[in-house]
Amino acid sequence: MPRFKSQYEFIQYLASANGDENSLPSLAELSTQLDVSVARLREQLEVAKALGFVDVRPRTGIRRLPYSFLPAVSKSLEYSVQVEPGSFEAFHDLRNHIEAAYWDQAVRNLTQEDLDELRTLMERAWEKLKGNPIQIPHAEHRDLHLRLYKRLDNPFVLGLLEAYWDAYEKVGLNLYADYHYLQEVWSYHQMMIDAICLGDYEMGCKALLDHKDLLYFRPDLNLGTKRSS
């Protein structure tokens, strides 16, 4: 596998060091070991924290974390949406293509336990929609889509999909939606889950694609000519 040399000594150390992830040396020790000033290492530590590579706490010190693509994508996407709000629509389109491309691989790897959890999510969502007062099942919406892809052994796909839902919440799409629209969306979700449970993955994919076409016409928030969900 290819190896890349980083211009950041601390991050290069993280990538190449072995051992217990909870026992990384202090910056003073690393300064001597790597022949780099503590000030420079402290700057690099902040970069590593922002990227989700490490966690730093007073009593436990520096702890290396399992790799996740999410922190880097989320921070970049958040900045992009603030600079150019229309960029969320471009990321929404990317997310649609990712879900469609990985659909078959993802749902074929779901376990019986996963299917039971998806059915429970559907029941909870319908209870909220049919309750008094009516509630928006946003947590269930996010959880359902992410659970469909949870068995993929690909941190980049998972990071992109989770970053989408973080941005979805930050732009306010979880706060309100027309009731008729919500009923249609969850009817498609029901078709998706029913098809997966029957092993009809092609029909489930068709429901996924059809419901994404529907979601471009969400009749509430003003995010441009298209709507996202």
C-alpha positions as CSV (number, residue, x, y, z in Angstrom):
1,M,0.0,0.0,0.0
2,P,1.3,3.5,-0.7
3,R,2.6,5.6,2.1
4,F,2.5,9.4,2.2
5,K,5.0,11.6,3.9
6,S,3.2,14.4,5.9
7,Q,4.6,17.9,6.3
8,Y,3.3,17.7,9.8
9,E,5.7,15.8,12.1
10,F,3.0,15.1,14.7
11,I,0.5,13.7,12.2
12,Q,3.3,11.6,10.6
13,Y,4.1,10.3,14.0
14,L,0.5,9.3,14.6
15,A,0.3,7.5,11.3
16,S,3.5,5.5,11.8
17,A,3.6,4.9,15.5
18,N,2.5,1.6,17.0
19,G,1.3,0.7,20.5
20,D,-1.5,1.6,22.8
21,E,-3.5,4.5,21.4
22,N,-4.1,5.7,24.9
23,S,-0.5,6.2,25.8
24,L,0.9,8.7,23.4
25,P,3.9,10.7,24.7
26,S,3.5,14.3,25.9
27,L,4.5,17.1,23.5
28,A,7.6,17.7,25.5
29,E,8.7,14.0,25.0
30,L,7.8,14.2,21.3
31,S,9.7,17.4,20.9
32,T,12.9,15.6,22.0
33,Q,12.1,12.5,20.0
34,L,11.2,14.2,16.8
35,D,13.6,17.2,17.1
36,V,10.7,19.6,16.7
37,S,9.8,22.5,18.9
38,V,6.9,22.2,21.4
39,A,5.3,25.3,19.9
40,R,5.3,23.7,16.4
41,L,3.9,20.4,17.7
42,R,1.2,22.3,19.6
43,E,0.0,23.9,16.4
44,Q,0.0,20.5,14.7
45,L,-1.9,19.0,17.6
46,E,-4.7,21.5,17.0
47,V,-4.9,20.4,13.4
48,A,-5.0,16.8,14.4
49,K,-7.8,17.5,16.9
50,A,-9.8,19.4,14.2
51,L,-9.4,16.4,11.9
52,G,-10.6,14.0,14.6
53,F,-7.2,12.1,14.8
54,V,-6.7,12.7,18.5
55,D,-8.6,13.6,21.7
56,V,-6.8,15.7,24.3
57,R,-7.9,15.7,28.0
58,P,-6.2,17.0,31.2
59,R,-5.9,13.6,33.0
60,T,-5.5,11.2,30.1
61,G,-3.3,13.4,27.8
62,I,-3.2,12.8,24.1
63,R,-5.2,9.8,22.8
64,R,-5.2,8.6,19.3
65,L,-8.7,8.0,17.9
66,P,-10.0,5.5,15.3
67,Y,-9.9,7.0,11.9
68,S,-13.1,8.8,10.7
69,F,-13.5,10.9,7.5
70,L,-16.4,12.8,9.1
71,P,-14.6,15.6,11.0
72,A,-12.7,16.8,7.9
73,V,-15.8,16.7,5.7
74,S,-18.1,18.3,8.2
75,K,-15.8,21.3,8.8
76,S,-15.2,21.8,5.1
77,L,-18.9,21.5,4.3
78,E,-20.0,23.8,7.1
79,Y,-17.6,26.5,5.8
80,S,-18.7,26.0,2.2
81,V,-22.4,26.4,3.1
82,Q,-21.7,29.6,5.1
83,V,-19.7,31.1,2.2
84,E,-22.0,29.9,-0.5
85,P,-25.4,28.6,0.7
86,G,-26.2,27.0,-2.7
87,S,-23.3,24.5,-2.1
88,F,-25.5,22.4,0.1
89,E,-27.6,21.6,-3.0
90,A,-24.4,20.3,-4.7
91,F,-23.6,18.2,-1.7
92,H,-27.1,16.9,-1.6
93,D,-26.8,15.8,-5.2
94,L,-23.5,14.0,-4.4
95,R,-25.1,12.2,-1.5
96,N,-27.9,11.0,-3.7
97,H,-25.5,9.5,-6.2
98,I,-23.5,7.9,-3.3
99,E,-26.6,6.3,-1.8
100,A,-27.7,5.0,-5.2
101,A,-24.2,3.7,-6.2
102,Y,-23.7,1.8,-2.9
103,W,-27.3,0.6,-2.4
104,D,-27.0,-3.0,-3.5
105,Q,-23.7,-3.6,-1.7
106,A,-25.0,-2.0,1.5
107,V,-28.4,-3.6,1.9
108,R,-27.2,-7.1,1.0
109,N,-24.9,-6.9,4.0
110,L,-27.6,-6.0,6.5
111,T,-28.2,-8.6,9.2
112,Q,-31.6,-9.7,10.6
113,E,-30.9,-7.5,13.6
114,D,-30.4,-4.5,11.3
115,L,-33.8,-5.3,9.6
116,D,-35.5,-5.5,12.9
117,E,-34.1,-2.1,13.9
118,L,-35.2,-0.6,10.6
119,R,-38.8,-1.9,11.2
120,T,-38.7,-0.4,14.6
121,L,-37.6,2.9,13.2
122,M,-40.5,2.9,10.8
123,E,-43.0,2.1,13.5
124,R,-41.6,5.0,15.6
125,A,-41.7,7.4,12.7
126,W,-45.4,6.6,11.9
127,E,-46.3,7.0,15.6
128,K,-44.9,10.5,15.5
129,L,-46.6,11.4,12.2
130,K,-50.0,10.0,13.4
131,G,-49.7,11.3,17.0
132,N,-51.4,14.2,18.6
133,P,-49.6,16.5,18.5
134,I,-47.9,15.5,15.2
135,Q,-44.1,15.3,15.5
136,I,-41.4,15.4,12.7
137,P,-39.5,12.1,12.8
138,H,-36.2,13.7,11.9
139,A,-34.1,11.6,14.2
140,E,-35.7,8.5,12.6
141,H,-35.1,9.9,9.1
142,R,-31.4,10.4,9.7
143,D,-31.0,7.1,11.5
144,L,-32.9,5.1,8.9
145,H,-30.7,6.4,6.0
146,L,-27.5,5.9,7.9
147,R,-28.4,2.4,9.2
148,L,-29.0,1.3,5.6
149,Y,-25.3,1.8,4.9
150,K,-23.8,0.9,8.3
151,R,-22.3,-2.4,7.1
152,L,-20.2,-0.8,4.4
153,D,-16.5,-1.2,5.2
154,N,-15.7,2.2,3.7
155,P,-15.1,5.1,6.1
156,F,-15.1,7.6,3.3
157,V,-18.6,6.8,2.1
158,L,-19.9,6.7,5.7
159,G,-18.2,10.0,6.5
160,L,-19.8,11.7,3.5
161,L,-23.2,10.4,4.3
162,E,-23.0,11.4,8.0
163,A,-21.7,14.8,7.1
164,Y,-24.8,15.3,4.9
165,W,-27.1,14.9,7.8
166,D,-25.0,17.2,10.0
167,A,-25.3,19.9,7.4
168,Y,-29.0,19.1,6.9
169,E,-29.6,20.0,10.5
170,K,-27.5,23.1,10.4
171,V,-29.3,24.6,7.5
172,G,-32.6,24.0,9.3
173,L,-34.2,21.3,7.1
174,N,-35.1,19.2,10.2
175,L,-37.3,21.9,11.7
176,Y,-40.4,22.0,9.6
177,A,-42.0,20.2,6.7
178,D,-45.5,20.1,5.1
179,Y,-47.5,17.2,6.6
180,H,-48.6,15.8,3.2
181,Y,-45.0,15.9,2.1
182,L,-43.9,14.0,5.2
183,Q,-46.5,11.3,4.6
184,E,-45.3,10.8,1.0
185,V,-41.6,10.6,2.1
186,W,-42.3,8.0,4.8
187,S,-44.5,6.0,2.4
188,Y,-41.5,5.7,0.2
189,H,-39.4,4.7,3.2
190,Q,-41.9,2.0,4.0
191,M,-41.6,0.7,0.5
192,M,-37.8,0.7,0.8
193,I,-37.7,-1.3,4.0
194,D,-40.5,-3.7,3.0
195,A,-38.6,-4.5,-0.2
196,I,-35.3,-5.0,1.6
197,C,-37.0,-7.4,4.1
198,L,-38.4,-9.4,1.2
199,G,-35.0,-9.5,-0.5
200,D,-36.2,-7.5,-3.4
201,Y,-33.3,-5.1,-3.5
202,E,-34.1,-3.8,-7.0
203,M,-37.5,-2.7,-5.9
204,G,-36.0,-1.1,-2.8
205,C,-33.6,0.8,-4.9
206,K,-36.4,2.0,-7.2
207,A,-38.2,3.4,-4.1
208,L,-35.0,5.1,-3.0
209,L,-34.6,6.8,-6.3
210,D,-38.3,7.8,-6.7
211,H,-38.3,9.3,-3.2
212,K,-35.3,11.4,-4.0
213,D,-37.0,12.8,-7.0
214,L,-40.0,13.7,-4.8
215,L,-37.8,15.4,-2.2
216,Y,-36.5,18.0,-4.6
217,F,-40.0,19.7,-4.3
218,R,-40.1,20.2,-0.6
219,P,-42.6,23.1,-0.1
220,D,-41.1,24.9,2.8
221,L,-37.6,26.3,3.3
222,N,-36.2,28.7,0.7
223,L,-32.9,27.1,-0.3
224,G,-33.2,27.8,-4.0
225,T,-35.3,26.3,-6.7
226,K,-34.6,22.7,-5.4
227,R,-35.5,21.3,-2.1
228,S,-33.5,18.7,-0.1
229,S,-34.4,16.0,2.3
